[in-house]
Amino acid sequence: MVRMLKIDKRKLIDIFHNHGNQVASSIPTALHELFMTKDLKSGQRVMMVGTSAGVGLGLVVWEVP
């Protein structure tokens, strides 16, 4: 997905290495990691994508207040 969307890997939060596959709790875990490790600025946008087995996909874009 990263290659297909041409996303810079430095902009990703990769939780799999430390936490494994968490399914439904992966987005809250990634948000926590983001808040702890990145300097978020007002107006920045955060895209959160949740996938599942089969053909399930959810996506939301959050703008930092």
PDB file of N, CA, C, O and CB in Angstrom:
ATOM      1  N   MET A   1       0.821  -1.181   0.000  1.00  0.00           N
ATOM      2  CA  MET A   1       0.000   0.000   0.000  1.00  0.00           C
ATOM      3  C   MET A   1       0.872   1.255   0.000  1.00  0.00           C
ATOM      4  O   MET A   1       0.540   2.243  -0.655  1.00  0.00           O
ATOM      5  CB  MET A   1      -0.937  -0.007   1.200  1.00  0.00           C
ATOM      6  N   VAL A   2       1.987   1.218   0.735  1.00  0.00           N
ATOM      7  CA  VAL A   2       2.896   2.369   0.794  1.00  0.00           C
ATOM      8  C   VAL A   2       3.449   2.677  -0.588  1.00  0.00           C
ATOM      9  O   VAL A   2       3.486   3.835  -1.004  1.00  0.00           O
ATOM     10  CB  VAL A   2       4.052   2.104   1.784  1.00  0.00           C
ATOM     11  N   ARG A   3       3.876   1.649  -1.295  1.00  0.00           N
ATOM     12  CA  ARG A   3       4.407   1.855  -2.652  1.00  0.00           C
ATOM     13  C   ARG A   3       3.320   2.355  -3.597  1.00  0.00           C
ATOM     14  O   ARG A   3       3.558   3.260  -4.397  1.00  0.00           O
ATOM     15  CB  ARG A   3       5.015   0.550  -3.198  1.00  0.00           C
ATOM     16  N   MET A   4       2.132   1.769  -3.506  1.00  0.00           N
ATOM     17  CA  MET A   4       1.050   2.140  -4.403  1.00  0.00           C
ATOM     18  C   MET A   4       0.634   3.602  -4.210  1.00  0.00           C
ATOM     19  O   MET A   4       0.354   4.302  -5.184  1.00  0.00           O
ATOM     20  CB  MET A   4      -0.147   1.220  -4.185  1.00  0.00           C
ATOM     21  N   LEU A   5       0.594   4.061  -2.964  1.00  0.00           N
ATOM     22  CA  LEU A   5       0.199   5.440  -2.671  1.00  0.00           C
ATOM     23  C   LEU A   5       1.375   6.413  -2.700  1.00  0.00           C
ATOM     24  O   LEU A   5       1.196   7.623  -2.561  1.00  0.00           O
ATOM     25  CB  LEU A   5      -0.472   5.504  -1.321  1.00  0.00           C
ATOM     26  N   LYS A   6       2.596   5.865  -2.884  1.00  0.00           N
ATOM     27  CA  LYS A   6       3.826   6.673  -2.936  1.00  0.00           C
ATOM     28  C   LYS A   6       3.983   7.537  -1.681  1.00  0.00           C
ATOM     29  O   LYS A   6       4.213   8.744  -1.758  1.00  0.00           O
ATOM     30  CB  LYS A   6       3.821   7.569  -4.190  1.00  0.00           C
ATOM     31  N   ILE A   7       3.854   6.885  -0.531  1.00  0.00           N
ATOM     32  CA  ILE A   7       3.978   7.561   0.759  1.00  0.00           C
ATOM     33  C   ILE A   7       5.421   7.457   1.240  1.00  0.00           C
ATOM     34  O   ILE A   7       6.024   6.386   1.168  1.00  0.00           O
ATOM     35  CB  ILE A   7       3.000   6.951   1.809  1.00  0.00           C
ATOM     36  N   ASP A   8       5.968   8.546   1.721  1.00  0.00           N
ATOM     37  CA  ASP A   8       7.310   8.567   2.295  1.00  0.00           C
ATOM     38  C   ASP A   8       7.290   7.748   3.592  1.00  0.00           C
ATOM     39  O   ASP A   8       6.518   8.052   4.502  1.00  0.00           O
ATOM     40  CB  ASP A   8       7.794  10.044   2.562  1.00  0.00           C
ATOM     41  N   LYS A   9       8.126   6.720   3.679  1.00  0.00           N
ATOM     42  CA  LYS A   9       8.134   5.840   4.855  1.00  0.00           C
ATOM     43  C   LYS A   9       8.440   6.582   6.151  1.00  0.00           C
ATOM     44  O   LYS A   9       8.067   6.121   7.230  1.00  0.00           O
ATOM     45  CB  LYS A   9       9.147   4.736   4.662  1.00  0.00           C
ATOM     46  N   ARG A  10       9.113   7.722   6.057  1.00  0.00           N
ATOM     47  CA  ARG A  10       9.413   8.499   7.267  1.00  0.00           C
ATOM     48  C   ARG A  10       8.153   9.103   7.874  1.00  0.00           C
ATOM     49  O   ARG A  10       8.165   9.536   9.026  1.00  0.00           O
ATOM     50  CB  ARG A  10      10.415   9.609   6.949  1.00  0.00           C
ATOM     51  N   LYS A  11       7.078   9.133   7.117  1.00  0.00           N
ATOM     52  CA  LYS A  11       5.819   9.696   7.611  1.00  0.00           C
ATOM     53  C   LYS A  11       4.904   8.639   8.224  1.00  0.00           C
ATOM     54  O   LYS A  11       3.798   8.954   8.662  1.00  0.00           O
ATOM     55  CB  LYS A  11       5.094  10.402   6.486  1.00  0.00           C
ATOM     56  N   LEU A  12       5.358   7.391   8.255  1.00  0.00           N
ATOM     57  CA  LEU A  12       4.536   6.296   8.765  1.00  0.00           C
ATOM     58  C   LEU A  12       4.821   6.008  10.231  1.00  0.00           C
ATOM     59  O   LEU A  12       5.924   6.245  10.724  1.00  0.00           O
ATOM     60  CB  LEU A  12       4.765   5.044   7.943  1.00  0.00           C
ATOM     61  N   ILE A  13       3.819   5.500  10.908  1.00  0.00           N
ATOM     62  CA  ILE A  13       3.992   4.959  12.252  1.00  0.00           C
ATOM     63  C   ILE A  13       3.852   3.449  12.107  1.00  0.00           C
ATOM     64  O   ILE A  13       2.764   2.954  11.813  1.00  0.00           O
ATOM     65  CB  ILE A  13       2.937   5.563  13.290  1.00  0.00           C
ATOM     66  N   ASP A  14       4.935   2.717  12.309  1.00  0.00           N
ATOM     67  CA  ASP A  14       4.932   1.260  12.170  1.00  0.00           C
ATOM     68  C   ASP A  14       4.923   0.634  13.555  1.00  0.00           C
ATOM     69  O   ASP A  14       5.932   0.662  14.261  1.00  0.00           O
ATOM     70  CB  ASP A  14       6.161   0.768  11.349  1.00  0.00           C
ATOM     71  N   ILE A  15       3.788   0.069  13.943  1.00  0.00           N
ATOM     72  CA  ILE A  15       3.681  -0.526  15.280  1.00  0.00           C
ATOM     73  C   ILE A  15       3.890  -2.034  15.259  1.00  0.00           C
ATOM     74  O   ILE A  15       4.027  -2.649  16.317  1.00  0.00           O
ATOM     75  CB  ILE A  15       2.324  -0.210  15.884  1.00  0.00           C
ATOM     76  N   PHE A  16       3.917  -2.639  14.076  1.00  0.00           N
ATOM     77  CA  PHE A  16       3.987  -4.095  13.981  1.00  0.00           C
ATOM     78  C   PHE A  16       5.240  -4.660  14.640  1.00  0.00           C
ATOM     79  O   PHE A  16       5.176  -5.686  15.318  1.00  0.00           O
ATOM     80  CB  PHE A  16       3.940  -4.520  12.529  1.00  0.00           C
ATOM     81  N   HIS A  17       6.379  -3.998  14.448  1.00  0.00           N
ATOM     82  CA  HIS A  17       7.647  -4.502  14.988  1.00  0.00           C
ATOM     83  C   HIS A  17       7.594  -4.658  16.513  1.00  0.00           C
ATOM     84  O   HIS A  17       8.091  -5.647  17.051  1.00  0.00           O
ATOM     85  CB  HIS A  17       8.795  -3.563  14.602  1.00  0.00           C
ATOM     86  N   ASN A  18       6.998  -3.693  17.205  1.00  0.00           N
ATOM     87  CA  ASN A  18       6.961  -3.732  18.674  1.00  0.00           C
ATOM     88  C   ASN A  18       5.704  -4.372  19.252  1.00  0.00           C
ATOM     89  O   ASN A  18       5.742  -4.910  20.359  1.00  0.00           O
ATOM     90  CB  ASN A  18       7.085  -2.345  19.212  1.00  0.00           C
ATOM     91  N   HIS A  19       4.596  -4.324  18.524  1.00  0.00           N
ATOM     92  CA  HIS A  19       3.319  -4.749  19.099  1.00  0.00           C
ATOM     93  C   HIS A  19       2.658  -5.916  18.369  1.00  0.00           C
ATOM     94  O   HIS A  19       1.706  -6.499  18.886  1.00  0.00           O
ATOM     95  CB  HIS A  19       2.379  -3.595  19.114  1.00  0.00           C
ATOM     96  N   GLY A  20       3.140  -6.264  17.190  1.00  0.00           N
ATOM     97  CA  GLY A  20       2.508  -7.333  16.426  1.00  0.00           C
ATOM     98  C   GLY A  20       1.195  -6.877  15.800  1.00  0.00           C
ATOM     99  O   GLY A  20       0.876  -5.688  15.793  1.00  0.00           O
ATOM    100  N   ASN A  21       0.443  -7.835  15.278  1.00  0.00           N
ATOM    101  CA  ASN A  21      -0.838  -7.545  14.640  1.00  0.00           C
ATOM    102  C   ASN A  21      -1.902  -7.391  15.721  1.00  0.00           C
ATOM    103  O   ASN A  21      -2.228  -8.359  16.408  1.00  0.00           O
ATOM    104  CB  ASN A  21      -1.231  -8.666  13.627  1.00  0.00           C
ATOM    105  N   GLN A  22      -2.437  -6.202  15.875  1.00  0.00           N
ATOM    106  CA  GLN A  22      -3.408  -5.935  16.929  1.00  0.00           C
ATOM    107  C   GLN A  22      -4.836  -5.816  16.420  1.00  0.00           C
ATOM    108  O   GLN A  22      -5.747  -5.579  17.214  1.00  0.00           O
ATOM    109  CB  GLN A  22      -3.036  -4.682  17.648  1.00  0.00           C
ATOM    110  N   VAL A  23      -5.049  -5.967  15.163  1.00  0.00           N
ATOM    111  CA  VAL A  23      -6.361  -5.897  14.529  1.00  0.00           C
ATOM    112  C   VAL A  23      -7.064  -4.594  14.911  1.00  0.00           C
ATOM    113  O   VAL A  23      -6.600  -3.524  14.517  1.00  0.00           O
ATOM    114  CB  VAL A  23      -7.225  -7.115  14.929  1.00  0.00           C
ATOM    115  N   ALA A  24      -8.158  -4.647  15.659  1.00  0.00           N
ATOM    116  CA  ALA A  24      -8.985  -3.466  15.942  1.00  0.00           C
ATOM    117  C   ALA A  24      -8.282  -2.408  16.788  1.00  0.00           C
ATOM    118  O   ALA A  24      -8.617  -1.228  16.690  1.00  0.00           O
ATOM    119  CB  ALA A  24     -10.244  -3.890  16.639  1.00  0.00           C
ATOM    120  N   SER A  25      -7.329  -2.799  17.607  1.00  0.00           N
ATOM    121  CA  SER A  25      -6.672  -1.811  18.474  1.00  0.00           C
ATOM    122  C   SER A  25      -5.425  -1.195  17.837  1.00  0.00           C
ATOM    123  O   SER A  25      -4.711  -0.439  18.496  1.00  0.00           O
ATOM    124  CB  SER A  25      -6.294  -2.456  19.792  1.00  0.00           C
ATOM    125  N   SER A  26      -5.157  -1.503  16.581  1.00  0.00           N
ATOM    126  CA  SER A  26      -3.947  -0.974  15.941  1.00  0.00           C
ATOM    127  C   SER A  26      -3.996   0.543  15.752  1.00  0.00           C
ATOM    128  O   SER A  26      -2.965   1.202  15.892  1.00  0.00           O
ATOM    129  CB  SER A  26      -3.740  -1.646  14.595  1.00  0.00           C
ATOM    130  N   ILE A  27      -5.154   1.114  15.439  1.00  0.00           N
ATOM    131  CA  ILE A  27      -5.231   2.565  15.234  1.00  0.00           C
ATOM    132  C   ILE A  27      -5.020   3.321  16.541  1.00  0.00           C
ATOM    133  O   ILE A  27      -4.231   4.266  16.555  1.00  0.00           O
ATOM    134  CB  ILE A  27      -6.584   2.946  14.622  1.00  0.00           C
ATOM    135  N   PRO A  28      -5.687   2.956  17.650  1.00  0.00           N
ATOM    136  CA  PRO A  28      -5.385   3.655  18.907  1.00  0.00           C
ATOM    137  C   PRO A  28      -3.920   3.507  19.338  1.00  0.00           C
ATOM    138  O   PRO A  28      -3.333   4.453  19.862  1.00  0.00           O
ATOM    139  CB  PRO A  28      -6.290   3.137  20.010  1.00  0.00           C
ATOM    140  N   THR A  29      -3.333   2.336  19.122  1.00  0.00           N
ATOM    141  CA  THR A  29      -1.925   2.127  19.465  1.00  0.00           C
ATOM    142  C   THR A  29      -1.029   3.012  18.604  1.00  0.00           C
ATOM    143  O   THR A  29      -0.080   3.610  19.112  1.00  0.00           O
ATOM    144  CB  THR A  29      -1.537   0.645  19.291  1.00  0.00           C
ATOM    145  N   ALA A  30      -1.317   3.100  17.317  1.00  0.00           N
ATOM    146  CA  ALA A  30      -0.525   3.946  16.418  1.00  0.00           C
ATOM    147  C   ALA A  30      -0.683   5.422  16.779  1.00  0.00           C
ATOM    148  O   ALA A  30       0.287   6.178  16.709  1.00  0.00           O
ATOM    149  CB  ALA A  30      -0.942   3.712  14.953  1.00  0.00           C
ATOM    150  N   LEU A  31      -1.890   5.845  17.166  1.00  0.00           N
ATOM    151  CA  LEU A  31      -2.095   7.234  17.593  1.00  0.00           C
ATOM    152  C   LEU A  31      -1.269   7.548  18.834  1.00  0.00           C
ATOM    153  O   LEU A  31      -0.654   8.610  18.925  1.00  0.00           O
ATOM    154  CB  LEU A  31      -3.584   7.500  17.872  1.00  0.00           C
ATOM    155  N   HIS A  32      -1.258   6.624  19.784  1.00  0.00           N
ATOM    156  CA  HIS A  32      -0.449   6.821  20.993  1.00  0.00           C
ATOM    157  C   HIS A  32       1.029   6.958  20.623  1.00  0.00           C
ATOM    158  O   HIS A  32       1.719   7.853  21.113  1.00  0.00           O
ATOM    159  CB  HIS A  32      -0.649   5.643  21.986  1.00  0.00           C
ATOM    160  N   GLU A  33       1.502   6.076  19.766  1.00  0.00           N
ATOM    161  CA  GLU A  33       2.896   6.127  19.302  1.00  0.00           C
ATOM    162  C   GLU A  33       3.181   7.466  18.612  1.00  0.00           C
ATOM    163  O   GLU A  33       4.241   8.060  18.811  1.00  0.00           O
ATOM    164  CB  GLU A  33       3.192   4.949  18.332  1.00  0.00           C
ATOM    165  N   LEU A  34       2.241   7.927  17.815  1.00  0.00           N
ATOM    166  CA  LEU A  34       2.381   9.211  17.125  1.00  0.00           C
ATOM    167  C   LEU A  34       2.515  10.353  18.123  1.00  0.00           C
ATOM    168  O   LEU A  34       3.407  11.190  17.985  1.00  0.00           O
ATOM    169  CB  LEU A  34       1.182   9.457  16.202  1.00  0.00           C
ATOM    170  N   PHE A  35       1.647  10.400  19.119  1.00  0.00           N
ATOM    171  CA  PHE A  35       1.688  11.472  20.116  1.00  0.00           C
ATOM    172  C   PHE A  35       2.980  11.444  20.935  1.00  0.00           C
ATOM    173  O   PHE A  35       3.470  12.492  21.357  1.00  0.00           O
ATOM    174  CB  PHE A  35       0.485  11.365  21.048  1.00  0.00           C
ATOM    175  N   MET A  36       3.531  10.251  21.160  1.00  0.00           N
ATOM    176  CA  MET A  36       4.732  10.118  21.983  1.00  0.00           C
ATOM    177  C   MET A  36       6.021  10.398  21.207  1.00  0.00           C
ATOM    178  O   MET A  36       7.026  10.779  21.807  1.00  0.00           O
ATOM    179  CB  MET A  36       4.791   8.730  22.574  1.00  0.00           C
ATOM    180  N   THR A  37       6.008  10.214  19.884  1.00  0.00           N
ATOM    181  CA  THR A  37       7.267  10.283  19.134  1.00  0.00           C
ATOM    182  C   THR A  37       7.352  11.403  18.103  1.00  0.00           C
ATOM    183  O   THR A  37       8.446  11.702  17.622  1.00  0.00           O
ATOM    184  CB  THR A  37       7.489   8.997  18.447  1.00  0.00           C
ATOM    185  N   LYS A  38       6.244  12.026  17.752  1.00  0.00           N
ATOM    186  CA  LYS A  38       6.258  13.045  16.701  1.00  0.00           C
ATOM    187  C   LYS A  38       5.788  14.381  17.258  1.00  0.00           C
ATOM    188  O   LYS A  38       4.984  14.439  18.189  1.00  0.00           O
ATOM    189  CB  LYS A  38       5.370  12.619  15.514  1.00  0.00           C
ATOM    190  N   ASP A  39       6.301  15.439  16.677  1.00  0.00           N
ATOM    191  CA  ASP A  39       5.894  16.791  17.044  1.00  0.00           C
ATOM    192  C   ASP A  39       4.774  17.218  16.101  1.00  0.00           C
ATOM    193  O   ASP A  39       5.030  17.672  14.986  1.00  0.00           O
ATOM    194  CB  ASP A  39       7.103  17.791  16.982  1.00  0.00           C
ATOM    195  N   LEU A  40       3.532  17.068  16.557  1.00  0.00           N
ATOM    196  CA  LEU A  40       2.388  17.437  15.730  1.00  0.00           C
ATOM    197  C   LEU A  40       2.146  18.933  15.803  1.00  0.00           C
ATOM    198  O   LEU A  40       2.286  19.550  16.858  1.00  0.00           O
ATOM    199  CB  LEU A  40       1.131  16.672  16.167  1.00  0.00           C
ATOM    200  N   LYS A  41       1.787  19.496  14.679  1.00  0.00           N
ATOM    201  CA  LYS A  41       1.516  20.929  14.609  1.00  0.00           C
ATOM    202  C   LYS A  41       0.079  21.152  14.153  1.00  0.00           C
ATOM    203  O   LYS A  41      -0.475  20.352  13.399  1.00  0.00           O
ATOM    204  CB  LYS A  41       2.510  21.636  13.650  1.00  0.00           C
ATOM    205  N   SER A  42      -0.510  22.235  14.613  1.00  0.00           N
ATOM    206  CA  SER A  42      -1.870  22.581  14.234  1.00  0.00           C
ATOM    207  C   SER A  42      -1.998  22.636  12.716  1.00  0.00           C
ATOM    208  O   SER A  42      -1.148  23.209  12.034  1.00  0.00           O
ATOM    209  CB  SER A  42      -2.279  23.922  14.856  1.00  0.00           C
ATOM    210  N   GLY A  43      -3.052  22.043  12.198  1.00  0.00           N
ATOM    211  CA  GLY A  43      -3.295  22.040  10.762  1.00  0.00           C
ATOM    212  C   GLY A  43      -2.764  20.822  10.037  1.00  0.00           C
ATOM    213  O   GLY A  43      -3.162  20.559   8.902  1.00  0.00           O
ATOM    214  N   GLN A  44      -1.855  20.056  10.680  1.00  0.00           N
ATOM    215  CA  GLN A  44      -1.366  18.838  10.041  1.00  0.00           C
ATOM    216  C   GLN A  44      -2.508  17.835   9.951  1.00  0.00           C
ATOM    217  O   GLN A  44      -3.423  17.835  10.774  1.00  0.00           O
ATOM    218  CB  GLN A  44      -0.161  18.238  10.824  1.00  0.00           C
ATOM    219  N   ARG A  45      -2.438  16.987   8.941  1.00  0.00           N
ATOM    220  CA  ARG A  45      -3.447  15.953   8.769  1.00  0.00           C
ATOM    221  C   ARG A  45      -2.830  14.591   9.017  1.00  0.00           C
ATOM    222  O   ARG A  45      -1.691  14.321   8.637  1.00  0.00           O
ATOM    223  CB  ARG A  45      -4.068  16.019   7.363  1.00  0.00           C
ATOM    224  N   VAL A  46      -3.612  13.740   9.665  1.00  0.00           N
ATOM    225  CA  VAL A  46      -3.190  12.377   9.967  1.00  0.00           C
ATOM    226  C   VAL A  46      -4.180  11.436   9.292  1.00  0.00           C
ATOM    227  O   VAL A  46      -5.381  11.502   9.553  1.00  0.00           O
ATOM    228  CB  VAL A  46      -3.116  12.120  11.521  1.00  0.00           C
ATOM    229  N   MET A  47      -3.677  10.562   8.426  1.00  0.00           N
ATOM    230  CA  MET A  47      -4.540   9.579   7.781  1.00  0.00           C
ATOM    231  C   MET A  47      -4.417   8.263   8.532  1.00  0.00           C
ATOM    232  O   MET A  47      -3.315   7.759   8.748  1.00  0.00           O
ATOM    233  CB  MET A  47      -4.171   9.400   6.277  1.00  0.00           C
ATOM    234  N   MET A  48      -5.552   7.715   8.924  1.00  0.00           N
ATOM    235  CA  MET A  48      -5.575   6.438   9.632  1.00  0.00           C
ATOM    236  C   MET A  48      -6.330   5.432   8.774  1.00  0.00           C
ATOM    237  O   MET A  48      -7.477   5.667   8.394  1.00  0.00           O
ATOM    238  CB  MET A  48      -6.231   6.578  11.046  1.00  0.00           C
ATOM    239  N   VAL A  49      -5.681   4.312   8.473  1.00  0.00           N
ATOM    240  CA  VAL A  49      -6.280   3.288   7.627  1.00  0.00           C
ATOM    241  C   VAL A  49      -6.339   1.990   8.412  1.00  0.00           C
ATOM    242  O   VAL A  49      -5.329   1.530   8.944  1.00  0.00           O
ATOM    243  CB  VAL A  49      -5.480   3.104   6.304  1.00  0.00           C
ATOM    244  N   GLY A  50      -7.518   1.406   8.483  1.00  0.00           N
ATOM    245  CA  GLY A  50      -7.692   0.107   9.125  1.00  0.00           C
ATOM    246  C   GLY A  50      -8.087  -0.919   8.082  1.00  0.00           C
ATOM    247  O   GLY A  50      -8.998  -0.688   7.287  1.00  0.00           O
ATOM    248  N   THR A  51      -7.406  -2.044   8.083  1.00  0.00           N
ATOM    249  CA  THR A  51      -7.721  -3.108   7.134  1.00  0.00           C
ATOM    250  C   THR A  51      -8.170  -4.341   7.900  1.00  0.00           C
ATOM    251  O   THR A  51      -7.969  -4.446   9.110  1.00  0.00           O
ATOM    252  CB  THR A  51      -6.500  -3.435   6.232  1.00  0.00           C
ATOM    253  N   SER A  52      -8.777  -5.264   7.184  1.00  0.00           N
ATOM    254  CA  SER A  52      -9.202  -6.514   7.810  1.00  0.00           C
ATOM    255  C   SER A  52      -9.078  -7.636   6.794  1.00  0.00           C
ATOM    256  O   SER A  52      -8.784  -7.410   5.620  1.00  0.00           O
ATOM    257  CB  SER A  52     -10.659  -6.411   8.347  1.00  0.00           C
ATOM    258  N   ALA A  53      -9.308  -8.838   7.269  1.00  0.00           N
ATOM    259  CA  ALA A  53      -9.264  -9.987   6.369  1.00  0.00           C
ATOM    260  C   ALA A  53     -10.374  -9.853   5.333  1.00  0.00           C
ATOM    261  O   ALA A  53     -11.450  -9.333   5.630  1.00  0.00           O
ATOM    262  CB  ALA A  53      -9.402 -11.320   7.157  1.00  0.00           C
ATOM    263  N   GLY A  54     -10.113 -10.312   4.147  1.00  0.00           N
ATOM    264  CA  GLY A  54     -11.114 -10.198   3.090  1.00  0.00           C
ATOM    265  C   GLY A  54     -11.039  -8.842   2.421  1.00  0.00           C
ATOM    266  O   GLY A  54      -9.956  -8.387   2.050  1.00  0.00           O
ATOM    267  N   VAL A  55     -12.183  -8.193   2.263  1.00  0.00           N
ATOM    268  CA  VAL A  55     -12.237  -6.946   1.517  1.00  0.00           C
ATOM    269  C   VAL A  55     -12.742  -5.818   2.408  1.00  0.00           C
ATOM    270  O   VAL A  55     -13.545  -4.995   1.966  1.00  0.00           O
ATOM    271  CB  VAL A  55     -13.132  -7.095   0.280  1.00  0.00           C
ATOM    272  N   GLY A  56     -12.289  -5.769   3.641  1.00  0.00           N
ATOM    273  CA  GLY A  56     -12.706  -4.700   4.544  1.00  0.00           C
ATOM    274  C   GLY A  56     -11.648  -3.621   4.634  1.00  0.00           C
ATOM    275  O   GLY A  56     -10.454  -3.911   4.695  1.00  0.00           O
ATOM    276  N   LEU A  57     -12.092  -2.369   4.642  1.00  0.00           N
ATOM    277  CA  LEU A  57     -11.159  -1.253   4.731  1.00  0.00           C
ATOM    278  C   LEU A  57     -11.886  -0.065   5.334  1.00  0.00           C
ATOM    279  O   LEU A  57     -13.028   0.221   4.974  1.00  0.00           O
ATOM    280  CB  LEU A  57     -10.566  -0.895   3.338  1.00  0.00           C
ATOM    281  N   GLY A  58     -11.228   0.623   6.247  1.00  0.00           N
ATOM    282  CA  GLY A  58     -11.774   1.852   6.808  1.00  0.00           C
ATOM    283  C   GLY A  58     -10.698   2.917   6.791  1.00  0.00           C
ATOM    284  O   GLY A  58      -9.520   2.612   6.972  1.00  0.00           O
ATOM    285  N   LEU A  59     -11.089   4.166   6.574  1.00  0.00           N
ATOM    286  CA  LEU A  59     -10.112   5.245   6.487  1.00  0.00           C
ATOM    287  C   LEU A  59     -10.723   6.516   7.048  1.00  0.00           C
ATOM    288  O   LEU A  59     -11.898   6.805   6.823  1.00  0.00           O
ATOM    289  CB  LEU A  59      -9.642   5.458   5.027  1.00  0.00           C
ATOM    290  N   VAL A  60      -9.912   7.276   7.782  1.00  0.00           N
ATOM    291  CA  VAL A  60     -10.337   8.579   8.277  1.00  0.00           C
ATOM    292  C   VAL A  60      -9.131   9.512   8.222  1.00  0.00           C
ATOM    293  O   VAL A  60      -7.997   9.079   8.428  1.00  0.00           O
ATOM    294  CB  VAL A  60     -10.919   8.480   9.733  1.00  0.00           C
ATOM    295  N   VAL A  61      -9.375  10.785   7.945  1.00  0.00           N
ATOM    296  CA  VAL A  61      -8.323  11.800   7.982  1.00  0.00           C
ATOM    297  C   VAL A  61      -8.676  12.762   9.102  1.00  0.00           C
ATOM    298  O   VAL A  61      -9.770  13.326   9.121  1.00  0.00           O
ATOM    299  CB  VAL A  61      -8.176  12.550   6.600  1.00  0.00           C
ATOM    300  N   TRP A  62      -7.751  12.949  10.035  1.00  0.00           N
ATOM    301  CA  TRP A  62      -7.948  13.804  11.203  1.00  0.00           C
ATOM    302  C   TRP A  62      -7.017  14.998  11.078  1.00  0.00           C
ATOM    303  O   TRP A  62      -5.827  14.832  10.813  1.00  0.00           O
ATOM    304  CB  TRP A  62      -7.687  13.025  12.534  1.00  0.00           C
ATOM    305  N   GLU A  63      -7.545  16.199  11.267  1.00  0.00           N
ATOM    306  CA  GLU A  63      -6.718  17.400  11.234  1.00  0.00           C
ATOM    307  C   GLU A  63      -6.411  17.822  12.660  1.00  0.00           C
ATOM    308  O   GLU A  63      -7.320  17.997  13.471  1.00  0.00           O
ATOM    309  CB  GLU A  63      -7.421  18.548  10.456  1.00  0.00           C
ATOM    310  N   VAL A  64      -5.117  17.986  12.967  1.00  0.00           N
ATOM    311  CA  VAL A  64      -4.676  18.364  14.310  1.00  0.00           C
ATOM    312  C   VAL A  64      -5.235  19.748  14.630  1.00  0.00           C
ATOM    313  O   VAL A  64      -5.030  20.692  13.867  1.00  0.00           O
ATOM    314  CB  VAL A  64      -3.110  18.350  14.421  1.00  0.00           C
ATOM    315  N   PRO A  65      -5.953  19.874  15.773  1.00  0.00           N
ATOM    316  CA  PRO A  65      -6.523  21.184  16.131  1.00  0.00           C
ATOM    317  C   PRO A  65      -5.454  22.195  16.499  1.00  0.00           C
ATOM    318  O   PRO A  65      -5.771  23.340  16.822  1.00  0.00           O
ATOM    319  CB  PRO A  65      -7.495  21.037  17.287  1.00  0.00           C
TER     320      PRO A  65
END
